[in-house]
């Protein structure tokens, strides 16, 4: 499968980073909890699930379904990053670092003004 390089939307970017941060794979609720913990904002589980499906269609995620255990419950779909996702995240990181380079003083001054 040939992956067309596409820019990630902000939410897609955050979802991929949460999966990367969680380790080898994550399911939707883990992504929601990680994103809420990191951003301090409420995140809709349905929005994460739709984004996970879209990222899978783009070739950035693979998934596997784990059936419920003996105690019942629901099957869980676990997602893991593909090499293409790692590549797009690495490229994106470099682009952002380049854009942010030399901006620390301006940001610090703006932050201090906003806090006073």
Phi and psi in radians as a Rosetta constraint file:
Dihedral C 1 N 2 CA 2 C 2 CIRCULARHARMONIC -1.610 0.35
Dihedral N 2 CA 2 C 2 N 3 CIRCULARHARMONIC 2.240 0.35
Dihedral C 2 N 3 CA 3 C 3 CIRCULARHARMONIC -1.704 0.35
Dihedral N 3 CA 3 C 3 N 4 CIRCULARHARMONIC 2.127 0.35
Dihedral C 3 N 4 CA 4 C 4 CIRCULARHARMONIC -1.393 0.35
Dihedral N 4 CA 4 C 4 N 5 CIRCULARHARMONIC 2.261 0.35
Dihedral C 4 N 5 CA 5 C 5 CIRCULARHARMONIC -1.244 0.35
Dihedral N 5 CA 5 C 5 N 6 CIRCULARHARMONIC 2.103 0.35
Dihedral C 5 N 6 CA 6 C 6 CIRCULARHARMONIC -2.222 0.35
Dihedral N 6 CA 6 C 6 N 7 CIRCULARHARMONIC 2.548 0.35
Dihedral C 6 N 7 CA 7 C 7 CIRCULARHARMONIC -1.175 0.35
Dihedral N 7 CA 7 C 7 N 8 CIRCULARHARMONIC 2.493 0.35
Dihedral C 7 N 8 CA 8 C 8 CIRCULARHARMONIC -1.495 0.35
Dihedral N 8 CA 8 C 8 N 9 CIRCULARHARMONIC 2.461 0.35
Dihedral C 8 N 9 CA 9 C 9 CIRCULARHARMONIC -1.274 0.35
Dihedral N 9 CA 9 C 9 N 10 CIRCULARHARMONIC 2.830 0.35
Dihedral C 9 N 10 CA 10 C 10 CIRCULARHARMONIC -1.018 0.35
Dihedral N 10 CA 10 C 10 N 11 CIRCULARHARMONIC -0.787 0.35
Dihedral C 10 N 11 CA 11 C 11 CIRCULARHARMONIC -1.174 0.35
Dihedral N 11 CA 11 C 11 N 12 CIRCULARHARMONIC -0.710 0.35
Dihedral C 11 N 12 CA 12 C 12 CIRCULARHARMONIC -1.041 0.35
Dihedral N 12 CA 12 C 12 N 13 CIRCULARHARMONIC -0.763 0.35
Dihedral C 12 N 13 CA 13 C 13 CIRCULARHARMONIC -1.003 0.35
Dihedral N 13 CA 13 C 13 N 14 CIRCULARHARMONIC -0.826 0.35
Dihedral C 13 N 14 CA 14 C 14 CIRCULARHARMONIC -1.112 0.35
Dihedral N 14 CA 14 C 14 N 15 CIRCULARHARMONIC -0.713 0.35
Dihedral C 14 N 15 CA 15 C 15 CIRCULARHARMONIC -1.086 0.35
Dihedral N 15 CA 15 C 15 N 16 CIRCULARHARMONIC -0.817 0.35
Dihedral C 15 N 16 CA 16 C 16 CIRCULARHARMONIC -1.072 0.35
Dihedral N 16 CA 16 C 16 N 17 CIRCULARHARMONIC -0.724 0.35
Dihedral C 16 N 17 CA 17 C 17 CIRCULARHARMONIC -1.127 0.35
Dihedral N 17 CA 17 C 17 N 18 CIRCULARHARMONIC -0.647 0.35
Dihedral C 17 N 18 CA 18 C 18 CIRCULARHARMONIC -1.139 0.35
Dihedral N 18 CA 18 C 18 N 19 CIRCULARHARMONIC -0.708 0.35
Dihedral C 18 N 19 CA 19 C 19 CIRCULARHARMONIC -1.138 0.35
Dihedral N 19 CA 19 C 19 N 20 CIRCULARHARMONIC -0.752 0.35
Dihedral C 19 N 20 CA 20 C 20 CIRCULARHARMONIC -1.047 0.35
Dihedral N 20 CA 20 C 20 N 21 CIRCULARHARMONIC -0.767 0.35
Dihedral C 20 N 21 CA 21 C 21 CIRCULARHARMONIC -1.146 0.35
Dihedral N 21 CA 21 C 21 N 22 CIRCULARHARMONIC -0.612 0.35
Dihedral C 21 N 22 CA 22 C 22 CIRCULARHARMONIC -1.298 0.35
Dihedral N 22 CA 22 C 22 N 23 CIRCULARHARMONIC -0.184 0.35
Dihedral C 22 N 23 CA 23 C 23 CIRCULARHARMONIC 1.952 0.35
Dihedral N 23 CA 23 C 23 N 24 CIRCULARHARMONIC -2.512 0.35
Dihedral C 23 N 24 CA 24 C 24 CIRCULARHARMONIC -1.220 0.35
Dihedral N 24 CA 24 C 24 N 25 CIRCULARHARMONIC -0.593 0.35
Dihedral C 24 N 25 CA 25 C 25 CIRCULARHARMONIC -2.775 0.35
Dihedral N 25 CA 25 C 25 N 26 CIRCULARHARMONIC 2.786 0.35
Dihedral C 25 N 26 CA 26 C 26 CIRCULARHARMONIC -2.548 0.35
Dihedral N 26 CA 26 C 26 N 27 CIRCULARHARMONIC 2.723 0.35
Dihedral C 26 N 27 CA 27 C 27 CIRCULARHARMONIC -1.889 0.35
Dihedral N 27 CA 27 C 27 N 28 CIRCULARHARMONIC 2.968 0.35
Dihedral C 27 N 28 CA 28 C 28 CIRCULARHARMONIC -0.984 0.35
Dihedral N 28 CA 28 C 28 N 29 CIRCULARHARMONIC -0.725 0.35
Dihedral C 28 N 29 CA 29 C 29 CIRCULARHARMONIC -1.139 0.35
Dihedral N 29 CA 29 C 29 N 30 CIRCULARHARMONIC -0.661 0.35
Dihedral C 29 N 30 CA 30 C 30 CIRCULARHARMONIC -1.081 0.35
Dihedral N 30 CA 30 C 30 N 31 CIRCULARHARMONIC -0.698 0.35
Dihedral C 30 N 31 CA 31 C 31 CIRCULARHARMONIC -1.125 0.35
Dihedral N 31 CA 31 C 31 N 32 CIRCULARHARMONIC -0.786 0.35
Dihedral C 31 N 32 CA 32 C 32 CIRCULARHARMONIC -1.020 0.35
Dihedral N 32 CA 32 C 32 N 33 CIRCULARHARMONIC -0.854 0.35
Dihedral C 32 N 33 CA 33 C 33 CIRCULARHARMONIC -1.097 0.35
Dihedral N 33 CA 33 C 33 N 34 CIRCULARHARMONIC -0.729 0.35
Dihedral C 33 N 34 CA 34 C 34 CIRCULARHARMONIC -1.134 0.35
Dihedral N 34 CA 34 C 34 N 35 CIRCULARHARMONIC -0.775 0.35
Dihedral C 34 N 35 CA 35 C 35 CIRCULARHARMONIC -1.134 0.35
Dihedral N 35 CA 35 C 35 N 36 CIRCULARHARMONIC -0.740 0.35
Dihedral C 35 N 36 CA 36 C 36 CIRCULARHARMONIC -1.115 0.35
Dihedral N 36 CA 36 C 36 N 37 CIRCULARHARMONIC -0.708 0.35
Dihedral C 36 N 37 CA 37 C 37 CIRCULARHARMONIC -1.128 0.35
Dihedral N 37 CA 37 C 37 N 38 CIRCULARHARMONIC -0.674 0.35
Dihedral C 37 N 38 CA 38 C 38 CIRCULARHARMONIC -1.418 0.35
Dihedral N 38 CA 38 C 38 N 39 CIRCULARHARMONIC -0.602 0.35
Dihedral C 38 N 39 CA 39 C 39 CIRCULARHARMONIC -1.723 0.35
Dihedral N 39 CA 39 C 39 N 40 CIRCULARHARMONIC -0.352 0.35
Dihedral C 39 N 40 CA 40 C 40 CIRCULARHARMONIC 1.293 0.35
Dihedral N 40 CA 40 C 40 N 41 CIRCULARHARMONIC 0.231 0.35
Dihedral C 40 N 41 CA 41 C 41 CIRCULARHARMONIC -2.039 0.35
Dihedral N 41 CA 41 C 41 N 42 CIRCULARHARMONIC 2.612 0.35
Dihedral C 41 N 42 CA 42 C 42 CIRCULARHARMONIC -1.265 0.35
Dihedral N 42 CA 42 C 42 N 43 CIRCULARHARMONIC 2.408 0.35
Dihedral C 42 N 43 CA 43 C 43 CIRCULARHARMONIC -2.165 0.35
Dihedral N 43 CA 43 C 43 N 44 CIRCULARHARMONIC 2.321 0.35
Dihedral C 43 N 44 CA 44 C 44 CIRCULARHARMONIC -1.379 0.35
Dihedral N 44 CA 44 C 44 N 45 CIRCULARHARMONIC 2.181 0.35
Dihedral C 44 N 45 CA 45 C 45 CIRCULARHARMONIC -1.011 0.35
Dihedral N 45 CA 45 C 45 N 46 CIRCULARHARMONIC -0.704 0.35
Dihedral C 45 N 46 CA 46 C 46 CIRCULARHARMONIC -1.088 0.35
Dihedral N 46 CA 46 C 46 N 47 CIRCULARHARMONIC -0.677 0.35
Dihedral C 46 N 47 CA 47 C 47 CIRCULARHARMONIC -1.115 0.35
Dihedral N 47 CA 47 C 47 N 48 CIRCULARHARMONIC -0.689 0.35
Dihedral C 47 N 48 CA 48 C 48 CIRCULARHARMONIC -1.163 0.35
Dihedral N 48 CA 48 C 48 N 49 CIRCULARHARMONIC -0.765 0.35
Dihedral C 48 N 49 CA 49 C 49 CIRCULARHARMONIC -1.072 0.35
Dihedral N 49 CA 49 C 49 N 50 CIRCULARHARMONIC -0.781 0.35
Dihedral C 49 N 50 CA 50 C 50 CIRCULARHARMONIC -1.076 0.35
Dihedral N 50 CA 50 C 50 N 51 CIRCULARHARMONIC -0.724 0.35
Dihedral C 50 N 51 CA 51 C 51 CIRCULARHARMONIC -1.159 0.35
Dihedral N 51 CA 51 C 51 N 52 CIRCULARHARMONIC -0.696 0.35
Dihedral C 51 N 52 CA 52 C 52 CIRCULARHARMONIC -1.036 0.35
Dihedral N 52 CA 52 C 52 N 53 CIRCULARHARMONIC -0.756 0.35
Dihedral C 52 N 53 CA 53 C 53 CIRCULARHARMONIC -1.121 0.35
Dihedral N 53 CA 53 C 53 N 54 CIRCULARHARMONIC -0.743 0.35
Dihedral C 53 N 54 CA 54 C 54 CIRCULARHARMONIC -1.118 0.35
Dihedral N 54 CA 54 C 54 N 55 CIRCULARHARMONIC -0.726 0.35
Dihedral C 54 N 55 CA 55 C 55 CIRCULARHARMONIC -1.157 0.35
Dihedral N 55 CA 55 C 55 N 56 CIRCULARHARMONIC -0.587 0.35
Dihedral C 55 N 56 CA 56 C 56 CIRCULARHARMONIC -1.139 0.35
Dihedral N 56 CA 56 C 56 N 57 CIRCULARHARMONIC -0.771 0.35
Dihedral C 56 N 57 CA 57 C 57 CIRCULARHARMONIC -1.088 0.35
Dihedral N 57 CA 57 C 57 N 58 CIRCULARHARMONIC -0.572 0.35
Dihedral C 57 N 58 CA 58 C 58 CIRCULARHARMONIC -1.344 0.35
Dihedral N 58 CA 58 C 58 N 59 CIRCULARHARMONIC -0.171 0.35
Dihedral C 58 N 59 CA 59 C 59 CIRCULARHARMONIC 1.580 0.35
Dihedral N 59 CA 59 C 59 N 60 CIRCULARHARMONIC 0.219 0.35
Dihedral C 59 N 60 CA 60 C 60 CIRCULARHARMONIC -1.626 0.35
Dihedral N 60 CA 60 C 60 N 61 CIRCULARHARMONIC -0.206 0.35
Dihedral C 60 N 61 CA 61 C 61 CIRCULARHARMONIC -2.355 0.35
Dihedral N 61 CA 61 C 61 N 62 CIRCULARHARMONIC 2.606 0.35
Dihedral C 61 N 62 CA 62 C 62 CIRCULARHARMONIC -2.066 0.35
Dihedral N 62 CA 62 C 62 N 63 CIRCULARHARMONIC 2.729 0.35
Dihedral C 62 N 63 CA 63 C 63 CIRCULARHARMONIC -2.407 0.35
Dihedral N 63 CA 63 C 63 N 64 CIRCULARHARMONIC 2.855 0.35
Dihedral C 63 N 64 CA 64 C 64 CIRCULARHARMONIC -2.561 0.35
Dihedral N 64 CA 64 C 64 N 65 CIRCULARHARMONIC 2.573 0.35
Dihedral C 64 N 65 CA 65 C 65 CIRCULARHARMONIC -1.855 0.35
Dihedral N 65 CA 65 C 65 N 66 CIRCULARHARMONIC 2.289 0.35
Dihedral C 65 N 66 CA 66 C 66 CIRCULARHARMONIC -1.902 0.35
Dihedral N 66 CA 66 C 66 N 67 CIRCULARHARMONIC 2.074 0.35
Dihedral C 66 N 67 CA 67 C 67 CIRCULARHARMONIC -1.157 0.35
Dihedral N 67 CA 67 C 67 N 68 CIRCULARHARMONIC 2.778 0.35
Dihedral C 67 N 68 CA 68 C 68 CIRCULARHARMONIC -1.101 0.35
Dihedral N 68 CA 68 C 68 N 69 CIRCULARHARMONIC 2.650 0.35
Dihedral C 68 N 69 CA 69 C 69 CIRCULARHARMONIC -1.339 0.35
Dihedral N 69 CA 69 C 69 N 70 CIRCULARHARMONIC -3.018 0.35
Dihedral C 69 N 70 CA 70 C 70 CIRCULARHARMONIC -1.053 0.35
Dihedral N 70 CA 70 C 70 N 71 CIRCULARHARMONIC -0.532 0.35
Dihedral C 70 N 71 CA 71 C 71 CIRCULARHARMONIC -1.332 0.35
Dihedral N 71 CA 71 C 71 N 72 CIRCULARHARMONIC -0.022 0.35
Dihedral C 71 N 72 CA 72 C 72 CIRCULARHARMONIC 1.629 0.35
Dihedral N 72 CA 72 C 72 N 73 CIRCULARHARMONIC -2.654 0.35
Dihedral C 72 N 73 CA 73 C 73 CIRCULARHARMONIC 1.680 0.35
Dihedral N 73 CA 73 C 73 N 74 CIRCULARHARMONIC -2.796 0.35
Dihedral C 73 N 74 CA 74 C 74 CIRCULARHARMONIC -1.971 0.35
Dihedral N 74 CA 74 C 74 N 75 CIRCULARHARMONIC 2.677 0.35
Dihedral C 74 N 75 CA 75 C 75 CIRCULARHARMONIC -1.153 0.35
Dihedral N 75 CA 75 C 75 N 76 CIRCULARHARMONIC 2.596 0.35
Dihedral C 75 N 76 CA 76 C 76 CIRCULARHARMONIC -2.053 0.35
Dihedral N 76 CA 76 C 76 N 77 CIRCULARHARMONIC 2.405 0.35
Dihedral C 76 N 77 CA 77 C 77 CIRCULARHARMONIC -1.782 0.35
Dihedral N 77 CA 77 C 77 N 78 CIRCULARHARMONIC 2.023 0.35
Dihedral C 77 N 78 CA 78 C 78 CIRCULARHARMONIC -1.710 0.35
Dihedral N 78 CA 78 C 78 N 79 CIRCULARHARMONIC 2.397 0.35
Dihedral C 78 N 79 CA 79 C 79 CIRCULARHARMONIC -1.997 0.35
Dihedral N 79 CA 79 C 79 N 80 CIRCULARHARMONIC 2.508 0.35
Dihedral C 79 N 80 CA 80 C 80 CIRCULARHARMONIC -2.343 0.35
Dihedral N 80 CA 80 C 80 N 81 CIRCULARHARMONIC 2.648 0.35
Dihedral C 80 N 81 CA 81 C 81 CIRCULARHARMONIC -1.272 0.35
Dihedral N 81 CA 81 C 81 N 82 CIRCULARHARMONIC 2.490 0.35
Dihedral C 81 N 82 CA 82 C 82 CIRCULARHARMONIC -1.586 0.35
Dihedral N 82 CA 82 C 82 N 83 CIRCULARHARMONIC 2.911 0.35
Dihedral C 82 N 83 CA 83 C 83 CIRCULARHARMONIC -0.984 0.35
Dihedral N 83 CA 83 C 83 N 84 CIRCULARHARMONIC -0.600 0.35
Dihedral C 83 N 84 CA 84 C 84 CIRCULARHARMONIC -1.100 0.35
Dihedral N 84 CA 84 C 84 N 85 CIRCULARHARMONIC -0.665 0.35
Dihedral C 84 N 85 CA 85 C 85 CIRCULARHARMONIC -1.147 0.35
Dihedral N 85 CA 85 C 85 N 86 CIRCULARHARMONIC -0.753 0.35
Dihedral C 85 N 86 CA 86 C 86 CIRCULARHARMONIC -1.063 0.35
Dihedral N 86 CA 86 C 86 N 87 CIRCULARHARMONIC -0.696 0.35
Dihedral C 86 N 87 CA 87 C 87 CIRCULARHARMONIC -1.145 0.35
Dihedral N 87 CA 87 C 87 N 88 CIRCULARHARMONIC -0.819 0.35
Dihedral C 87 N 88 CA 88 C 88 CIRCULARHARMONIC -1.159 0.35
Dihedral N 88 CA 88 C 88 N 89 CIRCULARHARMONIC -0.610 0.35
Dihedral C 88 N 89 CA 89 C 89 CIRCULARHARMONIC -1.174 0.35
Dihedral N 89 CA 89 C 89 N 90 CIRCULARHARMONIC -0.734 0.35
Dihedral C 89 N 90 CA 90 C 90 CIRCULARHARMONIC -1.102 0.35
Dihedral N 90 CA 90 C 90 N 91 CIRCULARHARMONIC -0.754 0.35
Dihedral C 90 N 91 CA 91 C 91 CIRCULARHARMONIC -1.120 0.35
Dihedral N 91 CA 91 C 91 N 92 CIRCULARHARMONIC -0.768 0.35
Dihedral C 91 N 92 CA 92 C 92 CIRCULARHARMONIC -1.083 0.35
Dihedral N 92 CA 92 C 92 N 93 CIRCULARHARMONIC -0.735 0.35
Dihedral C 92 N 93 CA 93 C 93 CIRCULARHARMONIC -1.037 0.35
Dihedral N 93 CA 93 C 93 N 94 CIRCULARHARMONIC -0.791 0.35
Dihedral C 93 N 94 CA 94 C 94 CIRCULARHARMONIC -1.100 0.35
Dihedral N 94 CA 94 C 94 N 95 CIRCULARHARMONIC -0.715 0.35
Dihedral C 94 N 95 CA 95 C 95 CIRCULARHARMONIC -1.098 0.35
Dihedral N 95 CA 95 C 95 N 96 CIRCULARHARMONIC -0.788 0.35
Dihedral C 95 N 96 CA 96 C 96 CIRCULARHARMONIC -1.155 0.35
Dihedral N 96 CA 96 C 96 N 97 CIRCULARHARMONIC -0.734 0.35
Dihedral C 96 N 97 CA 97 C 97 CIRCULARHARMONIC -1.057 0.35
Dihedral N 97 CA 97 C 97 N 98 CIRCULARHARMONIC -0.701 0.35
Dihedral C 97 N 98 CA 98 C 98 CIRCULARHARMONIC -1.126 0.35
Dihedral N 98 CA 98 C 98 N 99 CIRCULARHARMONIC -0.738 0.35
Dihedral C 98 N 99 CA 99 C 99 CIRCULARHARMONIC -1.167 0.35
Dihedral N 99 CA 99 C 99 N 100 CIRCULARHARMONIC -0.623 0.35
Dihedral C 99 N 100 CA 100 C 100 CIRCULARHARMONIC -1.420 0.35
Dihedral N 100 CA 100 C 100 N 101 CIRCULARHARMONIC -0.268 0.35
Dihedral C 100 N 101 CA 101 C 101 CIRCULARHARMONIC -0.952 0.35
Dihedral N 101 CA 101 C 101 N 102 CIRCULARHARMONIC 2.243 0.35
Dihedral C 101 N 102 CA 102 C 102 CIRCULARHARMONIC 1.397 0.35
Dihedral N 102 CA 102 C 102 N 103 CIRCULARHARMONIC 0.101 0.35
Dihedral C 102 N 103 CA 103 C 103 CIRCULARHARMONIC -1.677 0.35
Dihedral N 103 CA 103 C 103 N 104 CIRCULARHARMONIC -0.033 0.35
Dihedral C 103 N 104 CA 104 C 104 CIRCULARHARMONIC -1.017 0.35
Dihedral N 104 CA 104 C 104 N 105 CIRCULARHARMONIC -0.783 0.35
Dihedral C 104 N 105 CA 105 C 105 CIRCULARHARMONIC -1.108 0.35
Dihedral N 105 CA 105 C 105 N 106 CIRCULARHARMONIC -0.791 0.35
Dihedral C 105 N 106 CA 106 C 106 CIRCULARHARMONIC -1.091 0.35
Dihedral N 106 CA 106 C 106 N 107 CIRCULARHARMONIC -0.743 0.35
Dihedral C 106 N 107 CA 107 C 107 CIRCULARHARMONIC -1.149 0.35
Dihedral N 107 CA 107 C 107 N 108 CIRCULARHARMONIC -0.741 0.35
Dihedral C 107 N 108 CA 108 C 108 CIRCULARHARMONIC -1.098 0.35
Dihedral N 108 CA 108 C 108 N 109 CIRCULARHARMONIC -0.748 0.35
Dihedral C 108 N 109 CA 109 C 109 CIRCULARHARMONIC -1.112 0.35
Dihedral N 109 CA 109 C 109 N 110 CIRCULARHARMONIC -0.772 0.35
Dihedral C 109 N 110 CA 110 C 110 CIRCULARHARMONIC -1.103 0.35
Dihedral N 110 CA 110 C 110 N 111 CIRCULARHARMONIC -0.705 0.35
Dihedral C 110 N 111 CA 111 C 111 CIRCULARHARMONIC -1.095 0.35
Dihedral N 111 CA 111 C 111 N 112 CIRCULARHARMONIC -0.791 0.35
Dihedral C 111 N 112 CA 112 C 112 CIRCULARHARMONIC -1.098 0.35
Dihedral N 112 CA 112 C 112 N 113 CIRCULARHARMONIC -0.733 0.35
Dihedral C 112 N 113 CA 113 C 113 CIRCULARHARMONIC -1.112 0.35
Dihedral N 113 CA 113 C 113 N 114 CIRCULARHARMONIC -0.667 0.35
Dihedral C 113 N 114 CA 114 C 114 CIRCULARHARMONIC -1.256 0.35
Dihedral N 114 CA 114 C 114 N 115 CIRCULARHARMONIC -0.391 0.35
Dihedral C 114 N 115 CA 115 C 115 CIRCULARHARMONIC -1.591 0.35
Dihedral N 115 CA 115 C 115 N 116 CIRCULARHARMONIC -0.194 0.35
